[in-house]
């Protein structure tokens, strides 16, 4: 596909590319729904999962989705995102399953990774066990996710259909070829598959699609005033889960979020963009990936994401 010139972010070339990406994603969704018995769509209320929701509407409406929506909830989310998640699922009339990390902790399945006395801690890694438990409980054989190859180098190694063993693990050296848009959905005993319909999209593609489709988003994606503190080169929202340490100063700044995760590890960016067109213009000009700029969990090591995926992460 021909790269889009940032100066033409709203032009015909962008629209043509978006429709090709949309068509591919809808094809993937329909293939999985026809080949596998119990898929699910991972829906967090973040922008990528919102795009997946729109694609599912185009793939399956006016009928009901042939799968439920699932969110692995750490309990440390932005209130605006959780409100949007619940409201949007209700508006669509689709079943929403919320798998809570707190329940997994209470059951003794994992140890809480969040320690309010220590900087940079979160429940991010505990999501893996909660997801695996939900897959087993509901017997899901496929989970649609909003991961994209441009997010992080480990994701760039992954195919659209990412097969996982009976422990949920991913082996980057053991993947099936995907030639000419042909996908092999046959599963061995105990296997399941993570499916990434927007794997070939970029962050800019996502934002352009949201603008073109006029999709509603949680308000934190647009510039707003928020109390933040600077830590490790990032701006974190002050919350019950993240308080200033000695020497840190709370500031009120105009910020927005490029990606949504736990309050404890997701940074904001300074911005005055209050409309979709303004956000698209900002994204077209940036040279830093969204996770590289705003997600502390991906800074743990060069192989942080790949290590988590090998254990069963999204």
BELNOR-V468585 format. One record per run of one state. SS is the DSSP state (H for helix, E for strand, - for the rest). FROM is the first residue (numbers start at 0). TO is the last residue. Records with the same first field share a line. If there is no record, write none. Layout:
BEGIN
SS->FROM-TO  FROM-TO
END
This chain:
BEGIN
-->0-4  8-10  35-37  42-45  60-66  73-77  92-94  106-125  138-140  144-151  156-159  164-190  195-201  213-217  221-222  231-232  237-237  239-240  242-248  256-264  266-266  270-274  285-288  299-302  310-313
H->5-7  11-34  46-59  78-91  100-105  126-137  152-155  202-212  218-220  275-284  289-293  295-298  303-309
E->38-41  67-72  95-99  141-143  160-163  191-194  223-230  233-236  238-238  241-241  249-255  265-265  267-269  294-294
END
